[in-house]
Amino acid sequence: MNTISFKQLATGLALFGAIAGTSQDSSAQNILVFDNSNHKSAELAANLLSPGNVTLATSANFETLIPSLPWDLILVSNPTTKPSSWAPLASFVTSGGRVAMSHWDFDLTSYPGMSALVTAFEVVNAGSISTSGQTLTDSLTTSIFSGIPTPIIDWHNHWGDDGDVFTPVGSAIGVAHFGNPAAPTMVLGNAGRTMVMPVFDELGDTYITPGLDIQIWQNVSNLLLGGGSGSCTSRAGVLGTNPKGYDCVFPPFAGSNWLATIDTVPVAGTATIGTIIAVSLSGGIDNIPLFGYEMLALPPYSLDVANGSHSIPIPAAISGFGLATQGVRLETDALGNVTIVLMNAQDVVIG
């Protein structure tokens, strides 16, 4: 096999920066908002995102409004009075709906519909929290804190119970946490369609006064409006030479970090020194031998170098864009020679 220096390979690290696309247009989105908070951050954000297309619900009519229209997005900011059941919202999520929910009582699974809703959000409860004296840390898996100073340490004390921490399940990933990344208080689920959050009505004046609370809701809304519609399709090629082991953790979507993995187990007699995802700016190909393997993505490339676990930021402006990508493992022998191992491809569409 041909060998190449690691320095030669570890170039071109600008990720997706050269890719042009069209951004998600939220101006025509129908948004249902249930916001009984003090600061009305979700309501204000929805009206900025989609003026004239926002319907406000109360605890009395929320259940009946949910099935009344094919809502593009539902925002719930609920630190106090609940509807009589969360079952309609759970059904909306399981039917493919997009929901961001800031709530204080996810752990009361005996409440009508709450157990089904927690399951629909792809989380398991791990305990209640109060934001008072806490530090909210960005887990760096999404871009929802873009423009928001973090970590967040400034909180009001309007409410006694400010939310919960969770164990993500299924496709869900932690977004922000109070000290323990494994028990996040913000979780993005359903491949980017849903978000559970603590009571952001507790944000302090350094966030409320300049409208950063509204910005968080806008960022979350834009993320969800782009999420859930992406895809990953594995492609092995036609020559049968490439090992598999390059996988999507979940499909990519605009405004978030795309997580993917590459198997680090090397060929016998070598050691793995790194992995690369090569993102083609020209498209996919097959039946072209290279380094004893098969090229599946055409140059030029943007390269993400890691050691098995890759986190690639996706700009907010390329929803719907399709890309051919190929996994690469770098292996070295006892003499320090570096071998390129080309792996399977993932043809992705950004949600």
Secondary structure as UniProt FT lines:
FT   HELIX           6..9
FT   TURN            17..18
FT   TURN            27..28
FT   STRAND          31..35
FT   HELIX           41..49
FT   TURN            51..52
FT   STRAND          54..57
FT   TURN            59..61
FT   HELIX           62..65
FT   HELIX           66..68
FT   STRAND          73..78
FT   HELIX           87..94
FT   TURN            95..96
FT   STRAND          99..103
FT   TURN            106..107
FT   TURN            109..110
FT   TURN            112..113
FT   HELIX           114..120
FT   TURN            121..122
FT   STRAND          123..128
FT   TURN            132..133
FT   STRAND          136..138
FT   TURN            144..147
FT   STRAND          164..168
FT   TURN            170..171
FT   STRAND          173..177
FT   TURN            181..182
FT   STRAND          186..189
FT   TURN            190..193
FT   STRAND          194..197
FT   HELIX           200..202
FT   HELIX           205..208
FT   TURN            209..211
FT   HELIX           212..226
FT   TURN            227..228
FT   STRAND          231..235
FT   STRAND          246..248
FT   TURN            254..255
FT   STRAND          256..262
FT   TURN            268..269
FT   STRAND          271..280
FT   STRAND          284..290
FT   TURN            291..292
FT   STRAND          293..297
FT   STRAND          301..306
FT   STRAND          309..313
FT   TURN            316..317
FT   TURN            319..320
FT   STRAND          322..332
FT   TURN            334..335
FT   STRAND          338..349
//
